[in-house]
Amino acid sequence: MVASQCLQMNGNAIGKTAQNQLLLPMGPPDVLPVDHVDLEFDFSDVFGVAPPQVPSTLNTNDLVYDEPEVICSRSHSLVGPTTFTSQSMKLSKLTLHETEYDLVVDADDDTAGDLLNDQSISVGLEDFEVLKVVGQGAFAKVYQVKKHGSSEIFAMKVMRKDRIFEKDHAEYMKAERDILTKVNHPFIVQLKYSFQTKYRLFLVLDFVNGGHLFFQLYRQGLFREELARFYTAEIVSAVSHLHANGIMHRDLKPENILLDAEGHVMLTDFGVAKQFDESTRSNSMCGTLEYMSPEIVQGRGHDKAADWWSVGILMYEMLTGKPPFRGGNRQKIQQKIVKDKIKLPAFLSSEAHSLLKGLLQKESSRRLGSGAGGSNEIKSHGWFKSINWQKLEGRDIKPSFIPQVAGKQCIANFEECWTSLPPVLDSPAASPKCNENPFKGFTYVRPAAPFLHMNQ
């Protein structure tokens, strides 16, 4: 959950870069032109009357879990370019000469036994050289790091335990680590290592530096339908993989969808993701408001169908430049999500209209992708008729847009307000105190690919 507070962009710095790589007509205004919009689709005309705004009666066999509220902000951590640099800072400077970063901790610390008894530890903070800060949020900073003795570049997410405990989010942090160890998909960022010290948790992930979809949408205004179809298909593929493995993402938005150097999407940030089974529903208010489904907003209990709503919002934003429900305070946006009819621009194809209506169905049980066919209901939709899913998931379809990336260490697609910060860890106020370390077993090293174990 890396959210940034940087809201400014240097338009002159990105304008020349974007001029020669237009993805569609240049940026639309906040309100679409009258001659291109105002096709109102009443969902009751297509799917029947929307449900009343009262908590629905759940199946008695369904289990509903309450969780701490997590409302994520629109992130702007990657929205501006800066010049390529390879400046680095040695780990000795990063640690501020404090001993808290050592894996050997004081014997009287409550978590000492758990850390010392974790025999699987084979990588730690001393194995990495910190290069740059590339993002920051309420619980974490993200650093660009290089593994000593190699040319490998990673993103290191560093989370403070005291802040995690303060917000009662330990379960979310553990779930993020556990979920990342279970997924293996060409369009999902991989966890390479995880470990902990007395004060912090560390996730070491793929470093993806092509910018996120918010960055590209800001530059281009909106995508032509062909490119939006390609991105949406890769997102659908990634979400399908998550659901097949019993995982809901719950915070799908352009800021959490990165582009790699080859132009493929990479889904990231599993800070509010949840493992589920078909008989469970979650009752938490979580995600980013503009992308929340009606059932999350109303607290009616939600399942994996909430992700498909978010995919519909993403598709709408890619095609029109703005999410459909926006403006006003939090309460007004919530009311729009639950009550408002969606307006579909006339310049979109009929197939795009049809898919958007299916994904943005306010009743989750009637939403496309929630039926017995699951994600195949979406993949087989007419809007995707040109997509060869096997080739897509083999990364054999070349994107029509390639981000400008000058090598593995390039940070041109990260906001300079972060990359200009000194890469130092801020000190926690105090060591978190608990009877038992809730992060026992947090350490992880991703196994080598199976073919590497084969005899040559």
C-alpha positions as CSV (number, residue, x, y, z in Angstrom):
1,M,0.0,0.0,0.0
2,V,2.4,2.6,-1.2
3,A,0.7,5.9,-1.5
4,S,2.4,9.1,-2.4
5,Q,1.7,12.7,-1.4
6,C,3.3,14.2,-4.5
7,L,0.6,15.8,-6.6
8,Q,2.6,17.9,-9.0
9,M,4.0,17.2,-12.4
10,N,6.4,19.0,-14.6
11,G,4.3,19.2,-17.8
12,N,7.2,20.6,-19.9
13,A,9.3,17.7,-18.9
14,I,6.9,15.1,-20.2
15,G,5.3,16.9,-23.0
16,K,8.0,16.4,-25.6
17,T,8.3,12.8,-24.7
18,A,4.6,12.1,-25.2
19,Q,4.2,14.1,-28.4
20,N,5.7,11.4,-30.6
21,Q,3.9,8.5,-28.9
22,L,0.3,9.4,-28.9
23,L,-2.0,6.5,-27.9
24,L,-5.2,8.3,-28.9
25,P,-6.5,11.8,-29.4
26,M,-4.7,14.0,-26.9
27,G,-6.1,14.3,-23.4
28,P,-9.9,14.9,-23.1
29,P,-11.3,17.5,-20.9
30,D,-12.7,16.6,-17.5
31,V,-16.1,16.4,-19.0
32,L,-16.4,14.6,-22.3
33,P,-17.7,16.6,-25.2
34,V,-21.5,16.6,-25.5
35,D,-21.5,15.2,-29.0
36,H,-19.5,12.2,-27.8
37,V,-21.3,11.2,-24.6
38,D,-24.6,11.1,-22.7
39,L,-25.6,7.6,-23.8
40,E,-27.2,6.7,-20.4
41,F,-27.7,3.1,-19.7
42,D,-30.1,2.3,-16.9
43,F,-29.0,-1.0,-15.4
44,S,-32.6,-1.9,-14.7
45,D,-33.2,-1.9,-18.5
46,V,-30.6,-4.6,-18.9
47,F,-30.3,-6.5,-15.6
48,G,-33.4,-5.6,-13.7
49,V,-34.0,-3.2,-10.8
50,A,-30.9,-2.5,-8.7
51,P,-31.0,-3.8,-5.1
52,P,-32.2,-1.4,-2.4
53,Q,-29.6,0.4,-0.3
54,V,-29.9,-1.8,2.7
55,P,-27.7,-4.7,3.8
56,S,-28.7,-7.8,1.9
57,T,-29.6,-11.0,3.6
58,L,-26.7,-13.4,3.3
59,N,-26.9,-17.1,2.8
60,T,-26.7,-18.6,6.3
61,N,-23.9,-20.9,5.0
62,D,-21.7,-17.8,4.1
63,L,-19.2,-16.7,6.7
64,V,-18.7,-13.0,6.9
65,Y,-15.4,-11.6,8.4
66,D,-15.0,-8.2,9.8
67,E,-11.6,-6.6,9.3
68,P,-10.0,-3.2,10.0
69,E,-11.0,-0.5,7.6
70,V,-8.4,0.3,5.0
71,I,-9.1,3.2,2.6
72,C,-6.3,3.7,0.2
73,S,-5.5,7.0,-1.5
74,R,-4.9,7.6,-5.1
75,S,-1.2,7.2,-5.4
76,H,1.0,9.6,-7.4
77,S,4.4,8.0,-6.6
78,L,5.4,7.3,-10.2
79,V,3.9,10.1,-12.2
80,G,6.9,12.2,-13.2
81,P,10.1,11.6,-15.1
82,T,13.6,12.5,-13.9
83,T,17.0,12.0,-15.4
84,F,18.7,8.6,-15.3
85,T,21.1,8.2,-12.5
86,S,23.1,5.4,-11.0
87,Q,24.1,7.1,-7.7
88,S,24.1,4.8,-4.8
89,M,24.5,4.8,-1.1
90,K,26.2,2.1,0.9
91,L,24.3,0.2,3.4
92,S,26.3,1.6,6.3
93,K,24.9,5.0,5.6
94,L,21.4,3.6,5.2
95,T,21.5,2.1,8.7
96,L,22.4,5.3,10.4
97,H,24.8,3.3,12.5
98,E,22.0,1.8,14.6
99,T,22.1,-1.8,15.7
100,E,18.4,-2.4,15.3
101,Y,18.9,-3.6,11.7
102,D,21.1,-6.6,12.8
103,L,19.3,-9.9,12.8
104,V,20.9,-10.6,16.2
105,V,18.7,-8.7,18.7
106,D,18.8,-8.1,22.4
107,A,18.0,-11.1,24.4
108,D,15.3,-9.4,26.5
109,D,13.3,-8.3,23.4
110,D,10.0,-10.0,23.1
111,T,10.6,-11.0,19.5
112,A,14.2,-12.1,20.0
113,G,13.5,-15.8,20.2
114,D,11.4,-15.9,17.1
115,L,14.0,-14.0,15.0
116,L,16.9,-16.1,16.3
117,N,15.1,-19.4,15.8
118,D,14.1,-18.7,12.2
119,Q,16.6,-21.1,10.7
120,S,15.5,-20.5,7.2
121,I,17.1,-17.0,7.1
122,S,19.6,-16.9,4.2
123,V,19.3,-13.3,3.1
124,G,19.1,-10.1,5.0
125,L,19.5,-6.3,4.8
126,E,23.3,-6.6,4.5
127,D,22.9,-8.4,1.2
128,F,21.6,-5.3,-0.6
129,E,22.9,-1.9,-1.6
130,V,20.3,0.8,-1.5
131,L,20.2,3.0,-4.6
132,K,17.1,5.2,-4.4
133,V,13.8,5.9,-2.8
134,V,11.0,5.3,-5.3
135,G,7.9,5.6,-3.1
136,Q,6.5,6.1,0.3
137,G,3.2,5.4,2.1
138,A,1.6,5.2,5.6
139,F,3.4,2.0,6.5
140,A,6.2,1.6,4.1
141,K,8.9,3.1,2.0
142,V,10.0,1.4,-1.3
143,Y,13.6,1.5,-2.3
144,Q,15.4,0.6,-5.5
145,V,18.2,-1.9,-4.3
146,K,20.9,-3.9,-5.9
147,K,21.9,-7.3,-4.6
148,H,25.6,-7.5,-3.6
149,G,27.7,-9.7,-5.9
150,S,25.2,-9.5,-8.8
151,S,23.7,-7.0,-11.3
152,E,20.2,-7.8,-10.1
153,I,18.0,-4.8,-9.3
154,F,15.0,-5.1,-7.0
155,A,12.3,-3.1,-5.3
156,M,12.5,-3.4,-1.5
157,K,9.4,-2.6,0.5
158,V,10.2,-1.7,4.1
159,M,7.4,-1.6,6.6
160,R,7.6,-0.3,10.2
161,K,6.2,-2.7,12.8
162,D,5.2,0.1,15.2
163,R,2.9,1.7,12.6
164,I,1.5,-1.7,11.6
165,F,0.6,-2.5,15.2
166,E,-0.8,1.0,15.8
167,K,-3.3,0.5,13.0
168,D,-4.0,-3.2,13.8
169,H,-2.9,-4.2,10.3
170,A,-0.6,-7.1,11.2
171,E,-2.9,-9.6,9.5
172,Y,-2.8,-7.6,6.3
173,M,1.0,-7.5,6.2
174,K,1.2,-11.2,6.9
175,A,-1.4,-11.9,4.2
176,E,0.5,-9.8,1.7
177,R,3.7,-11.9,2.2
178,D,1.8,-15.2,2.2
179,I,-0.1,-14.3,-1.0
180,L,3.0,-13.2,-2.8
181,T,4.6,-16.6,-2.1
182,K,1.7,-18.4,-3.8
183,V,1.4,-16.5,-7.1
184,N,3.4,-17.1,-10.2
185,H,2.0,-15.4,-13.2
186,P,3.6,-13.4,-16.1
187,F,1.6,-10.3,-15.3
188,I,2.0,-10.3,-11.5
189,V,5.1,-8.9,-9.7
190,Q,7.0,-11.6,-8.0
191,L,8.3,-11.7,-4.4
192,K,11.9,-12.7,-4.4
193,Y,12.8,-12.5,-0.7
194,S,11.2,-11.6,2.6
195,F,12.8,-11.1,6.0
196,Q,12.4,-9.1,9.2
197,T,14.5,-7.3,11.8
198,K,13.4,-6.1,15.3
199,Y,11.7,-3.1,14.0
200,R,10.8,-3.7,10.3
201,L,9.5,-6.1,7.7
202,F,11.1,-6.4,4.3
203,L,9.7,-7.6,1.0
204,V,12.1,-7.7,-1.9
205,L,10.2,-7.7,-5.3
206,D,10.7,-7.4,-9.0
207,F,11.8,-3.9,-9.9
208,V,9.4,-2.8,-12.6
209,N,10.3,0.6,-14.1
210,G,8.1,1.4,-17.0
211,G,5.7,3.5,-14.9
212,H,2.2,2.7,-13.9
213,L,-1.0,3.1,-15.8
214,F,-1.8,6.3,-14.0
215,F,1.4,7.8,-15.3
216,Q,0.6,6.8,-18.9
217,L,-3.0,7.9,-18.6
218,Y,-1.9,11.3,-17.3
219,R,0.4,11.7,-20.2
220,Q,-1.9,10.5,-22.9
221,G,-5.3,11.4,-21.6
222,L,-6.8,8.1,-22.6
223,F,-6.0,5.0,-24.7
224,R,-7.3,4.0,-28.0
225,E,-9.6,1.0,-27.8
226,E,-7.1,-1.5,-29.2
227,L,-4.4,-0.7,-26.6
228,A,-7.0,-0.6,-23.7
229,R,-8.2,-4.1,-24.9
230,F,-4.6,-5.4,-24.6
231,Y,-4.1,-4.0,-21.1
232,T,-7.5,-5.1,-19.9
233,A,-6.9,-8.6,-21.2
234,E,-3.6,-8.9,-19.3
235,I,-5.3,-7.5,-16.2
236,V,-8.1,-10.1,-16.6
237,S,-5.5,-12.8,-17.0
238,A,-3.7,-11.8,-13.8
239,V,-7.0,-11.4,-11.8
240,S,-8.2,-14.8,-13.1
241,H,-5.0,-16.4,-11.7
242,L,-5.5,-14.8,-8.4
243,H,-9.1,-16.0,-8.1
244,A,-8.1,-19.5,-9.2
245,N,-5.7,-19.5,-6.3
246,G,-8.3,-18.2,-3.8
247,I,-7.1,-14.6,-3.7
248,M,-9.0,-11.3,-4.0
249,H,-6.8,-8.3,-4.7
250,R,-9.3,-5.6,-3.5
251,D,-7.3,-2.6,-4.6
252,L,-7.1,-2.7,-8.4
253,K,-6.4,0.8,-9.8
254,P,-4.0,2.3,-12.3
255,E,-1.4,3.1,-9.7
256,N,-1.2,-0.6,-8.7
257,I,-0.7,-1.7,-12.3
258,L,2.8,-1.2,-13.5
259,L,4.3,-1.5,-17.0
260,D,7.5,-3.4,-17.5
261,A,10.3,-2.4,-19.9
262,E,8.6,-4.5,-22.6
263,G,5.2,-2.8,-22.2
264,H,3.4,-5.6,-20.4
265,V,1.3,-4.9,-17.3
266,M,2.5,-6.1,-13.9
267,L,0.0,-6.2,-11.1
268,T,1.4,-5.2,-7.7
269,D,0.6,-4.1,-4.2
270,F,-1.2,-6.8,-2.3
271,G,-1.5,-4.8,0.9
272,V,-5.3,-5.4,1.3
273,A,-5.5,-8.6,-0.6
274,K,-7.3,-11.5,1.0
275,Q,-7.4,-15.3,0.7
276,F,-10.9,-16.7,0.4
277,D,-13.0,-19.7,-0.4
278,E,-16.3,-19.8,-2.2
279,S,-18.3,-19.8,1.1
280,T,-16.7,-16.8,2.7
281,R,-17.5,-13.1,2.3
282,S,-15.6,-10.2,3.8
283,N,-17.4,-7.3,5.4
284,S,-14.4,-4.8,5.5
285,M,-14.3,-1.4,3.9
286,C,-11.1,-1.6,1.9
287,G,-9.6,-0.4,-1.3
288,T,-9.5,2.9,-3.1
289,L,-12.9,4.7,-3.1
290,E,-13.2,5.4,-6.8
291,Y,-12.7,1.7,-7.6
292,M,-14.9,0.2,-4.8
293,S,-17.8,-1.9,-5.7
294,P,-21.3,-1.1,-4.4
295,E,-21.3,-4.1,-2.0
296,I,-18.1,-2.9,-0.4
297,V,-19.4,0.7,-0.1
298,Q,-22.6,-0.6,1.5
299,G,-20.9,-3.1,3.8
300,R,-23.1,-5.9,2.4
301,G,-20.3,-8.4,2.4
302,H,-18.2,-9.0,-0.7
303,D,-16.4,-11.7,-2.6
304,K,-14.2,-12.0,-5.7
305,A,-16.9,-10.3,-7.8
306,A,-15.7,-7.0,-6.3
307,D,-12.4,-7.3,-8.3
308,W,-14.4,-7.6,-11.6
309,W,-16.2,-4.3,-10.7
310,S,-12.7,-2.7,-10.3
311,V,-11.6,-4.1,-13.6
312,G,-14.7,-2.5,-15.2
313,I,-13.8,0.9,-13.6
314,L,-10.2,0.5,-14.9
315,M,-11.4,-0.3,-18.4
316,Y,-13.8,2.7,-18.3
317,E,-10.9,5.0,-17.2
318,M,-8.5,3.7,-19.8
319,L,-11.1,4.4,-22.5
320,T,-12.4,7.7,-21.3
321,G,-9.6,9.2,-19.2
322,K,-11.6,9.4,-16.0
323,P,-13.3,6.9,-13.6
324,P,-17.1,7.1,-13.9
325,F,-17.8,7.9,-10.2
326,R,-15.8,10.9,-9.0
327,G,-16.1,14.4,-7.6
328,G,-17.1,15.7,-4.2
329,N,-16.3,14.2,-0.8
330,R,-16.2,10.6,0.2
331,Q,-19.9,10.4,1.0
332,K,-20.9,11.8,-2.4
333,I,-18.7,9.4,-4.3
334,Q,-20.2,6.5,-2.3
335,Q,-23.7,7.7,-3.2
336,K,-22.7,7.9,-6.9
337,I,-21.3,4.4,-6.8
338,V,-24.5,2.9,-5.3
339,K,-27.1,5.1,-7.1
340,D,-25.9,6.7,-10.3
341,K,-26.4,5.4,-13.8
342,I,-23.3,5.1,-15.8
343,K,-22.8,7.2,-18.9
344,L,-21.0,5.4,-21.8
345,P,-19.4,7.6,-24.5
346,A,-20.9,7.1,-27.9
347,F,-17.4,6.9,-29.5
348,L,-16.8,3.5,-27.9
349,S,-17.7,0.3,-29.8
350,S,-20.9,-1.6,-29.0
351,E,-18.8,-4.5,-27.7
352,A,-17.0,-2.2,-25.2
353,H,-20.5,-0.9,-24.1
354,S,-21.6,-4.5,-23.5
355,L,-18.6,-5.5,-21.5
356,L,-18.7,-2.4,-19.4
357,K,-22.4,-3.0,-18.6
358,G,-21.6,-6.5,-17.6
359,L,-18.6,-5.7,-15.4
360,L,-20.3,-2.6,-13.8
361,Q,-23.4,-4.4,-12.8
362,K,-24.3,-3.1,-9.3
363,E,-25.7,-6.5,-8.1
364,S,-22.6,-8.6,-7.6
365,S,-24.4,-11.9,-8.2
366,R,-25.3,-10.8,-11.7
367,R,-21.9,-9.2,-12.5
368,L,-20.0,-10.7,-15.4
369,G,-17.4,-13.1,-14.1
370,S,-19.4,-14.0,-10.9
371,G,-21.3,-16.9,-12.5
372,A,-20.4,-20.6,-12.8
373,G,-18.1,-19.8,-15.8
374,G,-16.0,-17.4,-13.7
375,S,-13.4,-15.5,-15.7
376,N,-14.2,-17.4,-18.9
377,E,-17.4,-15.3,-19.0
378,I,-15.2,-12.3,-19.5
379,K,-12.5,-13.9,-21.7
380,S,-15.2,-15.2,-24.1
381,H,-16.8,-11.8,-24.5
382,G,-17.0,-10.3,-28.0
383,W,-14.7,-7.4,-27.1
384,F,-11.9,-9.9,-26.6
385,K,-12.6,-11.8,-29.8
386,S,-9.2,-10.7,-31.3
387,I,-7.3,-11.9,-28.2
388,N,-5.4,-15.2,-28.4
389,W,-5.3,-15.9,-24.7
390,Q,-2.6,-18.6,-24.9
391,K,-0.3,-16.3,-26.8
392,L,-1.2,-13.4,-24.5
393,E,-0.3,-15.4,-21.4
394,G,2.9,-16.6,-23.0
395,R,3.9,-12.9,-23.5
396,D,4.0,-13.6,-27.2
397,I,1.9,-10.6,-28.2
398,K,4.0,-7.5,-28.5
399,P,2.5,-4.3,-27.0
400,S,2.0,-1.4,-29.4
401,F,3.4,1.0,-26.7
402,I,6.8,0.5,-25.2
403,P,7.8,2.8,-22.2
404,Q,11.0,4.7,-22.4
405,V,13.3,2.8,-20.1
406,A,17.1,3.3,-20.2
407,G,18.2,0.1,-18.5
408,K,17.5,-1.9,-15.4
409,Q,18.4,1.0,-13.0
410,C,16.4,3.6,-14.9
411,I,14.2,5.7,-12.6
412,A,12.8,8.0,-15.3
413,N,9.2,6.9,-14.6
414,F,9.4,7.6,-10.9
415,E,8.5,10.9,-9.3
416,E,11.5,13.0,-8.5
417,C,10.1,14.1,-5.1
418,W,10.9,10.5,-4.0
419,T,14.0,9.7,-5.9
420,S,15.7,12.9,-4.7
421,L,15.2,11.8,-1.0
422,P,18.2,10.4,0.9
423,P,17.7,6.6,1.1
424,V,17.7,6.3,4.9
425,L,15.3,4.5,7.2
426,D,13.3,6.6,9.5
427,S,13.6,5.4,13.1
428,P,10.6,3.9,14.9
429,A,9.4,5.6,18.0
430,A,9.8,2.4,20.0
431,S,10.1,-1.3,19.6
432,P,6.7,-2.9,19.3
433,K,5.8,-5.0,22.3
434,C,3.8,-8.2,22.1
435,N,3.7,-11.5,23.8
436,E,4.6,-13.4,20.7
437,N,6.0,-12.3,17.4
438,P,3.0,-12.2,15.0
439,F,5.4,-12.4,12.0
440,K,7.0,-15.7,12.9
441,G,8.0,-17.5,9.7
442,F,8.0,-14.3,7.7
443,T,11.3,-15.2,5.9
444,Y,11.1,-16.4,2.4
445,V,13.4,-17.0,-0.6
446,R,11.8,-17.8,-3.9
447,P,12.9,-21.2,-5.2
448,A,14.8,-21.3,-8.4
449,A,12.8,-22.2,-11.6
450,P,12.4,-26.0,-12.0
451,F,14.5,-26.1,-15.1
452,L,17.5,-24.8,-13.2
453,H,17.5,-27.9,-11.1
454,M,17.6,-30.2,-14.1
455,N,20.7,-32.0,-15.1
456,Q,22.3,-30.5,-18.1
